[in-house]
Amino acid sequence: MNVTLYKKLVCWQCTRTGELFDKHEIAHAIIPDISADEHSADLARVKELGYLQAPVVTVEIDDDLKRQIPADEVVFETITKNELARKMITGLRTEGFAHWSGLNPDNIEALAAIKSLVPQLA
């Protein structure tokens, strides 16, 4: 699982998102300041996804691993009852890619739950 956190320098939501990834032991790459000149390609990618504010998180998994994410509704209910987190999980399972903007603890907790169900994602 490749998780990337796109941040701005002064952004409490960005900092908190990173702290939650660390708390749940979710490895992630950090783009520290998407507004800096050296990160112009990263800023373009974030804008392509439709986002104008940080933090932005992208999650990618390969085809073999996406097939291992449980589709069973009972397991799905156990992972999360939050509709946005369910959409994120469905995106990973069907497309191998998911993304969101803003501080979203439910999505991070859902990633942690999936990681525990599919150990190869760690």
WOVEN-V178714 format. One record per residue. N is the residue number from 1. RES is the residue in three letters. SS is DSSP state (helix for helix, strand for strand, loop for the rest). NEAR is the number of other C-alpha atoms within 10 Angstrom. D_LAST is the distance of its C-alpha to the last C-alpha in whole Angstrom. Layout:
n->N res->RES ss->SS near->NEAR d_last->D_LAST
n->N res->RES ss->SS near->NEAR d_last->D_LAST
//
This chain:
n->1 res->MET ss->loop near->20 d_last->7
n->2 res->ASN ss->strand near->15 d_last->9
n->3 res->VAL ss->strand near->20 d_last->11
n->4 res->THR ss->strand near->18 d_last->14
n->5 res->LEU ss->strand near->24 d_last->17
n->6 res->TYR ss->strand near->25 d_last->20
n->7 res->LYS ss->loop near->24 d_last->22
n->8 res->LYS ss->loop near->20 d_last->26
n->9 res->LEU ss->loop near->13 d_last->28
n->10 res->VAL ss->loop near->10 d_last->29
n->11 res->CYS ss->loop near->13 d_last->27
n->12 res->TRP ss->helix near->14 d_last->26
n->13 res->GLN ss->helix near->17 d_last->24
n->14 res->CYS ss->helix near->22 d_last->22
n->15 res->THR ss->helix near->16 d_last->22
n->16 res->ARG ss->helix near->15 d_last->21
n->17 res->THR ss->helix near->21 d_last->18
n->18 res->GLY ss->helix near->23 d_last->16
n->19 res->GLU ss->helix near->12 d_last->17
n->20 res->LEU ss->helix near->16 d_last->16
n->21 res->PHE ss->helix near->19 d_last->12
n->22 res->ASP ss->helix near->12 d_last->13
n->23 res->LYS ss->helix near->12 d_last->14
n->24 res->HIS ss->loop near->14 d_last->11
n->25 res->GLU ss->loop near->12 d_last->9
n->26 res->ILE ss->loop near->19 d_last->7
n->27 res->ALA ss->loop near->14 d_last->8
n->28 res->HIS ss->loop near->17 d_last->11
n->29 res->ALA ss->strand near->13 d_last->14
n->30 res->ILE ss->strand near->14 d_last->17
n->31 res->ILE ss->strand near->18 d_last->20
n->32 res->PRO ss->loop near->14 d_last->23
n->33 res->ASP ss->loop near->19 d_last->26
n->34 res->ILE ss->loop near->24 d_last->26
n->35 res->SER ss->loop near->16 d_last->30
n->36 res->ALA ss->loop near->13 d_last->30
n->37 res->ASP ss->helix near->10 d_last->32
n->38 res->GLU ss->helix near->10 d_last->29
n->39 res->HIS ss->helix near->15 d_last->27
n->40 res->SER ss->helix near->13 d_last->29
n->41 res->ALA ss->helix near->11 d_last->27
n->42 res->ASP ss->helix near->17 d_last->24
n->43 res->LEU ss->helix near->20 d_last->27
n->44 res->ALA ss->helix near->13 d_last->28
n->45 res->ARG ss->helix near->12 d_last->25
n->46 res->VAL ss->helix near->23 d_last->24
n->47 res->LYS ss->helix near->12 d_last->28
n->48 res->GLU ss->helix near->10 d_last->28
n->49 res->LEU ss->loop near->14 d_last->25
n->50 res->GLY ss->loop near->11 d_last->28
n->51 res->TYR ss->loop near->17 d_last->27
n->52 res->LEU ss->loop near->12 d_last->29
n->53 res->GLN ss->loop near->15 d_last->28
n->54 res->ALA ss->loop near->24 d_last->25
n->55 res->PRO ss->loop near->26 d_last->22
n->56 res->VAL ss->strand near->23 d_last->21
n->57 res->VAL ss->strand near->25 d_last->17
n->58 res->THR ss->strand near->18 d_last->16
n->59 res->VAL ss->strand near->19 d_last->13
n->60 res->GLU ss->strand near->17 d_last->12
n->61 res->ILE ss->loop near->18 d_last->11
n->62 res->ASP ss->loop near->15 d_last->13
n->63 res->ASP ss->helix near->13 d_last->15
n->64 res->ASP ss->helix near->9 d_last->14
n->65 res->LEU ss->helix near->16 d_last->11
n->66 res->LYS ss->helix near->22 d_last->13
n->67 res->ARG ss->loop near->14 d_last->15
n->68 res->GLN ss->loop near->15 d_last->13
n->69 res->ILE ss->loop near->20 d_last->13
n->70 res->PRO ss->loop near->17 d_last->16
n->71 res->ALA ss->loop near->13 d_last->19
n->72 res->ASP ss->loop near->8 d_last->21
n->73 res->GLU ss->helix near->9 d_last->23
n->74 res->VAL ss->helix near->9 d_last->23
n->75 res->VAL ss->helix near->13 d_last->19
n->76 res->PHE ss->helix near->17 d_last->19
n->77 res->GLU ss->helix near->11 d_last->22
n->78 res->THR ss->helix near->10 d_last->19
n->79 res->ILE ss->helix near->21 d_last->17
n->80 res->THR ss->loop near->18 d_last->19
n->81 res->LYS ss->loop near->12 d_last->23
n->82 res->ASN ss->loop near->12 d_last->23
n->83 res->GLU ss->helix near->11 d_last->24
n->84 res->LEU ss->helix near->14 d_last->22
n->85 res->ALA ss->helix near->21 d_last->19
n->86 res->ARG ss->helix near->18 d_last->20
n->87 res->LYS ss->helix near->13 d_last->21
n->88 res->MET ss->helix near->18 d_last->17
n->89 res->ILE ss->helix near->26 d_last->16
n->90 res->THR ss->helix near->19 d_last->18
n->91 res->GLY ss->helix near->17 d_last->18
n->92 res->LEU ss->helix near->24 d_last->15
n->93 res->ARG ss->helix near->21 d_last->16
n->94 res->THR ss->helix near->14 d_last->19
n->95 res->GLU ss->helix near->14 d_last->19
n->96 res->GLY ss->loop near->19 d_last->15
n->97 res->PHE ss->strand near->20 d_last->16
n->98 res->ALA ss->strand near->19 d_last->17
n->99 res->HIS ss->strand near->19 d_last->18
n->100 res->TRP ss->strand near->20 d_last->20
n->101 res->SER ss->strand near->20 d_last->22
n->102 res->GLY ss->loop near->14 d_last->23
n->103 res->LEU ss->loop near->20 d_last->22
n->104 res->ASN ss->loop near->17 d_last->20
n->105 res->PRO ss->helix near->14 d_last->18
n->106 res->ASP ss->helix near->17 d_last->18
n->107 res->ASN ss->helix near->22 d_last->16
n->108 res->ILE ss->helix near->20 d_last->14
n->109 res->GLU ss->helix near->19 d_last->14
n->110 res->ALA ss->helix near->21 d_last->14
n->111 res->LEU ss->helix near->25 d_last->10
n->112 res->ALA ss->helix near->20 d_last->9
n->113 res->ALA ss->helix near->15 d_last->11
n->114 res->ILE ss->helix near->20 d_last->10
n->115 res->LYS ss->helix near->18 d_last->6
n->116 res->SER ss->helix near->12 d_last->8
n->117 res->LEU ss->helix near->15 d_last->10
n->118 res->VAL ss->loop near->15 d_last->8
n->119 res->PRO ss->helix near->10 d_last->6
n->120 res->GLN ss->helix near->10 d_last->5
n->121 res->LEU ss->helix near->19 d_last->4
n->122 res->ALA ss->loop near->13 d_last->0
//
